[in-house]
Amino acid sequence: MIKPHGAEQLNPLFAYDTEKHHALTAEAATLPSLLISSAAAANAVMLGAGYFTPLNGYMNLADSLSVARDMKTTDGLFWPVPVVNMVDDAADIAIGSRIALKDPNVEGQPVIAIMNVIGIDTATDAEIDTITENVFGTLDGDHPGVATFKAQGNTFLSGDIEVLNFSYFQADFPDTFRTAVEIRNEITERGWQKVVAFQTRNPMHRAHEELCRMALDDLNADGVLIHMLLGQLKPGDIPAHVRDASIRKMVEVYFPANTVMITGYGFDMLYAGPREAVLHAVFRQNCGCSHLIVGRDHAGVGDYYGAFDAQTIFDEVPEGALEIEIYRADHTAYSKKLNKVVMMRDVPDHNKEDFVLLSGTKVRQMLGEGIAPPPEFSRPEVAQILMDYYQILDQK
């Protein structure tokens, strides 16, 4: 199996040892506590689950600036997006102290991790802008990723962490949330060697389904890891439990047994386009995947990024920095003439009228009105789940 990024083995920061976990939980009750942002809590989950191997905790300002500018830490580790714990005020926190980090996303705000505070750096507005523009490609406050990042504060708390729980993800999605450790173990149990990862924050329509099938065939892969984001999204996106149900139904009906793993990871969407695509590659390598499907506008939002910027950024990745390979996909749609889903680049002389093309807005409108999209666009079983959701939504 492919090696983890920057290490010989995974580096999950979760306290798996029962005795150690009990001791840390008891210690946390005696420590000063800090309510962290949802983004910092999501970073803790990813660190705890081994997805962010080989990191040991949150980055300092120098590493964050280096990652933003050059996609590498100050000691040379390739990394595309800062992994940070940013706060408004650290006046009561001292370097060298241990603090309990409280989760804002769970009732009662339980301690999600204990942190050894190694550094406290307050960034200037110019430094925040440098990180923002390099990671998100814009300073526009209407960009949801920019707005979330800038709302966290400008003081960077850095240091190692020990993770005590996986926030709400394990409780809310017991059949779907998996750590990188668990995914690697299951890949081994299935006997897969070549594994293709498919990233999604949306339900999968016919084009997505066929894209997975194309990658399986073209790469002669053993299986596909459908890996859905379970964390916070922007308003209007379909919630995780609905996506989960629709994807499971699609796989159950339309894929052969032992060709697909349906899993999810606990992270908030960044909407960082190209940089987020590279982050997706890093932690899919840590999951044990040999390939990642990168399509049009991967991890994008609005018109902030070019259609294929998330593919061309991989041309800037230094040779040897990643072992995972990219499966570059074009826009896919159902061709009425060919009676199948195809990539647009494979039919250069196509007539637009030949394809079943629907905008997201149009699809949401149809679903809300109880009208199923054409079967060439969406499987009827999937459409029914989505129609039920939108109709309930409209009744509220």
C-alpha positions in Angstrom: 0.0 0.0 0.0 1.1 3.6 -0.7 3.0 5.2 2.2 1.5 8.0 4.3 2.6 11.5 3.4 6.0 12.4 4.8 6.2 9.4 7.1 6.6 5.6 7.1 3.4 5.1 9.1 0.4 7.1 10.1 0.6 9.6 13.0 -2.9 9.7 14.5 -3.0 12.1 17.5 -6.0 10.5 19.1 -5.3 9.0 22.6 -6.2 5.4 21.7 -4.7 3.8 24.8 -7.5 3.5 27.3 -5.4 4.2 30.4 -3.9 7.3 28.7 -7.3 8.5 27.5 -8.7 8.3 31.1 -5.7 10.1 32.5 -5.9 12.9 29.9 -9.6 13.3 30.4 -9.0 13.7 34.2 -6.2 16.1 33.5 -8.4 18.2 31.1 -10.8 18.9 34.0 -8.0 20.6 35.9 -6.6 22.7 33.0 -7.5 26.2 31.8 -9.9 25.8 28.9 -10.3 27.6 25.6 -13.4 27.5 23.4 -11.9 27.1 19.9 -13.5 27.8 16.5 -15.3 25.2 14.4 -12.3 25.3 11.9 -9.8 24.6 14.7 -12.0 21.8 16.1 -12.2 20.2 12.6 -8.4 20.5 12.3 -8.1 18.6 15.7 -10.4 15.9 14.3 -8.3 15.5 11.2 -5.1 15.4 13.3 -6.6 12.9 15.7 -7.7 10.6 12.9 -4.3 10.5 11.2 -5.5 12.4 8.1 -3.0 15.1 8.7 0.1 12.9 9.1 2.9 13.7 9.8 1.8 16.9 11.7 1.9 16.8 15.5 -0.4 19.8 16.1 -1.2 23.3 15.1 1.2 25.4 13.0 2.8 28.7 14.1 2.6 31.9 12.1 6.0 31.3 10.4 4.9 27.9 9.1 1.5 29.2 8.1 3.0 32.0 6.0 5.5 29.5 4.5 2.7 27.1 3.6 0.6 29.9 2.2 3.4 31.3 0.0 5.3 28.1 -1.0 3.2 25.1 0.0 5.9 23.9 2.5 6.6 24.4 6.2 9.7 26.2 7.4 11.4 22.8 7.7 10.5 21.8 4.2 7.5 19.5 4.6 5.2 19.8 1.6 1.8 21.0 2.8 -0.8 23.1 0.9 -3.0 24.8 3.6 -2.2 26.1 7.1 -3.5 23.9 9.9 -4.1 26.4 12.6 -5.8 27.4 15.9 -6.5 31.1 15.6 -8.1 33.1 18.4 -9.0 36.7 19.1 -7.3 37.0 22.5 -4.6 34.9 24.1 -3.9 37.2 27.1 -4.6 34.5 29.6 -2.5 31.8 27.9 1.2 31.3 28.5 3.8 29.7 26.4 4.7 26.3 27.9 1.3 25.8 29.4 -1.2 23.0 28.8 -4.7 24.0 27.9 -8.0 22.1 27.3 -9.5 22.9 23.9 -13.3 22.9 24.0 -15.5 22.0 21.0 -18.0 24.6 19.9 -20.0 22.1 17.8 -21.2 19.8 20.6 -23.7 20.6 23.3 -21.9 21.1 26.6 -18.7 22.1 24.8 -16.7 19.0 25.8 -12.9 19.0 25.6 -11.8 17.8 22.2 -8.0 17.9 22.8 -5.3 19.0 25.2 -2.7 21.3 23.7 0.9 22.0 24.7 1.2 25.7 23.9 4.6 26.1 22.2 4.0 29.5 20.5 1.7 32.5 20.5 2.1 34.7 17.5 -0.1 37.7 16.7 -0.3 38.3 12.9 -0.5 41.7 11.3 -3.4 42.5 9.0 -0.9 42.3 6.1 0.2 38.8 7.2 -3.4 37.6 7.5 -4.1 39.0 4.0 -1.0 37.2 2.7 -2.2 33.9 4.0 -5.8 34.5 2.8 -4.9 35.6 -0.7 -2.4 32.7 -1.3 -4.7 30.0 0.1 -8.0 31.2 -1.3 -6.9 33.2 -4.3 -8.9 36.2 -3.2 -9.5 38.7 -0.4 -13.2 39.0 -1.2 -15.2 38.8 2.0 -18.1 37.3 0.2 -16.0 34.2 -0.4 -17.3 31.8 2.3 -13.8 30.4 3.0 -12.3 33.9 3.3 -15.1 35.0 5.6 -14.6 32.0 7.9 -10.9 32.3 8.0 -10.8 36.0 8.8 -13.5 35.6 11.5 -11.3 33.4 13.7 -8.9 36.1 15.0 -5.3 37.0 14.3 -3.4 35.2 17.1 -1.9 31.8 16.2 -1.6 29.3 19.1 0.8 26.6 18.0 1.9 23.3 19.6 1.3 19.6 19.8 -2.1 18.2 20.7 -3.6 15.0 22.1 -7.1 14.4 20.8 -9.8 13.0 23.1 -12.8 12.7 20.8 -13.9 13.2 17.2 -16.4 15.9 17.9 -20.0 15.1 16.7 -18.9 13.1 13.7 -18.6 9.7 15.3 -21.9 10.0 17.1 -23.9 11.5 14.2 -22.4 9.4 11.5 -21.5 6.0 13.1 -21.8 4.1 9.9 -19.9 6.6 7.7 -17.2 8.5 9.7 -13.9 6.7 9.5 -10.4 7.7 10.5 -7.5 7.3 8.1 -6.4 4.4 10.3 -9.7 2.6 9.9 -9.8 3.2 6.1 -6.2 1.8 5.7 -7.2 -1.2 7.7 -10.3 -1.8 5.6 -8.4 -1.4 2.3 -6.1 -4.1 3.6 -8.9 -6.4 4.6 -10.5 -6.0 1.2 -7.3 -6.9 -0.5 -7.2 -3.7 -2.6 -3.9 -2.4 -3.9 -5.0 0.4 -6.3 -7.7 2.6 -4.8 -9.3 5.7 -6.3 -10.6 8.4 -4.0 -13.7 10.4 -5.0 -14.3 13.6 -3.0 -17.8 14.9 -2.6 -19.7 17.5 -0.6 -22.9 16.9 -2.7 -25.1 14.0 -3.6 -23.8 12.1 -6.6 -25.7 12.3 -9.9 -25.2 10.0 -12.9 -22.1 11.9 -14.1 -20.4 11.5 -10.8 -21.3 7.8 -10.7 -19.9 7.2 -14.2 -16.8 9.2 -13.4 -16.0 6.7 -10.6 -16.7 3.9 -13.0 -14.4 5.4 -15.7 -11.6 5.8 -13.2 -12.0 2.2 -12.0 -11.8 1.0 -15.6 -9.1 3.4 -16.9 -6.8 2.8 -14.0 -7.6 -0.9 -13.6 -8.2 -0.1 -9.9 -9.5 -2.5 -7.3 -12.0 -0.1 -5.7 -13.3 3.4 -5.2 -13.3 5.3 -1.9 -16.3 7.6 -1.9 -15.2 10.0 0.8 -17.7 12.6 1.7 -17.2 15.7 3.8 -19.3 15.6 7.0 -18.5 19.0 8.4 -19.9 22.5 8.0 -20.9 23.8 4.6 -22.2 27.1 3.3 -25.9 27.9 3.5 -27.9 26.1 0.8 -25.7 23.0 0.5 -27.4 19.6 1.2 -26.7 18.3 4.7 -24.5 15.3 5.2 -27.2 12.8 6.3 -29.1 13.4 3.1 -26.0 13.0 0.9 -25.1 9.9 2.9 -28.5 8.2 2.3 -28.5 9.1 -1.4 -25.0 7.9 -2.1 -25.6 4.6 -0.2 -28.7 3.9 -2.3 -26.8 4.6 -5.5 -24.0 2.2 -4.6 -26.3 -0.4 -3.3 -28.3 -0.5 -6.6 -25.7 0.3 -9.3 -22.2 -0.9 -8.2 -20.9 -4.5 -7.9 -20.1 -5.8 -4.5 -16.6 -5.0 -3.1 -15.9 -2.2 -5.5 -16.9 0.8 -3.4 -16.2 2.0 0.2 -18.6 4.7 1.5 -16.9 6.7 4.2 -16.8 10.3 5.5 -14.3 12.5 7.2 -14.8 15.2 9.9 -13.8 18.5 8.4 -15.3 21.8 7.5 -15.3 22.8 3.8 -12.8 25.5 3.0 -13.9 26.3 -0.6 -10.3 26.9 -1.3 -10.4 25.4 -4.8 -6.9 24.5 -6.0 -5.2 24.5 -2.6 -8.0 22.4 -1.1 -7.6 20.0 -4.0 -4.0 19.5 -3.0 -5.0 19.0 0.6 -7.5 16.4 -0.5 -4.7 14.6 -2.2 -2.5 14.7 0.9 -5.0 13.2 3.2 -6.3 10.6 0.6 -2.7 9.4 0.4 -2.8 9.1 4.2 -6.0 7.0 3.8 -4.1 4.6 1.5 -5.5 5.7 -1.8 -3.2 5.6 -4.9 -5.3 8.0 -7.0 -7.6 11.0 -6.5 -10.2 12.1 -9.0 -10.0 15.8 -9.6 -12.7 17.2 -11.9 -13.9 20.6 -12.9 -13.9 23.3 -10.2 -12.9 20.8 -7.6 -13.6 22.3 -4.1 -14.5 25.6 -5.7 -17.3 28.1 -5.1 -18.8 30.8 -7.3 -16.5 32.0 -10.1 -13.4 32.5 -8.0 -11.4 29.8 -9.8 -10.9 28.6 -13.3 -12.6 25.4 -14.3 -9.4 23.3 -14.2 -7.2 25.3 -11.8 -7.5 22.5 -9.3 -5.8 20.2 -11.8 -3.1 22.5 -13.1 -1.9 23.3 -9.5 -0.6 19.8 -9.4 1.9 20.8 -12.1 3.4 23.0 -9.4 3.8 20.2 -6.8 7.5 19.4 -6.5 8.5 16.0 -7.9 8.4 13.4 -5.2 6.4 15.6 -2.8 3.3 13.3 -3.2 3.0 9.6 -4.0 -0.7 9.8 -4.8 -1.5 10.4 -8.5 -4.3 12.5 -10.0 -7.0 11.3 -12.3 -7.9 14.4 -14.3 -11.5 14.5 -15.3 -13.4 16.8 -17.7 -17.0 17.9 -17.4 -19.2 14.8 -17.7 -22.7 14.6 -19.0 -25.2 12.1 -20.5 -25.0 12.0 -24.3 -28.4 11.2 -25.9 -26.7 10.2 -29.1 -24.2 7.8 -27.5 -26.7 6.7 -24.9 -24.2 7.0 -22.0 -22.3 9.4 -19.8 -19.1 10.7 -21.4 -16.4 13.3 -20.7 -16.9 16.3 -23.0 -13.2 16.1 -24.1 -13.8 12.7 -25.5 -16.4 14.0 -28.0 -14.8 17.2 -29.3 -17.4 17.7 -32.1 -20.4 17.4 -29.8 -23.6 19.4 -30.1 -24.7 21.0 -26.8 -28.2 19.9 -27.5 -27.1 16.3 -27.4 -26.3 16.4 -23.7 -28.6 16.4 -20.7 -27.3 19.5 -18.9 -29.0 20.9 -15.8 -27.8 23.7 -13.5 -27.8 23.1 -9.8 -30.4 25.8 -9.4 -32.7 24.1 -11.9 -32.2 20.7 -10.2 -33.0 22.2 -6.7 -36.1 23.9 -8.1 -37.3 20.6 -9.7 -36.7 18.6 -6.6 -38.5 21.2 -4.4 -41.5 20.9 -6.7 -41.5 17.1 -6.4 -40.3 16.7 -10.0 -37.6 14.1 -10.6 -34.8 15.2 -12.8 -34.5 13.1 -16.0 -33.1 9.6 -15.3 -30.1 10.5 -17.6 -29.1 13.1 -15.0 -30.1 11.4 -11.7 -30.9 7.9 -10.7 -34.6 7.7 -9.7 -33.8 6.1 -6.3 -31.5 9.0 -5.6 -33.9 11.6 -6.9 -36.6 10.3 -4.5 -34.4 10.8 -1.4 -33.6 14.3 -2.5 -37.2 15.2 -3.4 -38.3 14.1 0.1 -35.6 16.3 1.6 -36.5 19.4 -0.4 -40.2 19.0 0.1 -39.8 18.8 3.9 -37.5 21.8 3.7 -40.1 23.8 1.8 -42.7 23.0 4.4 -40.7 24.5 7.2 
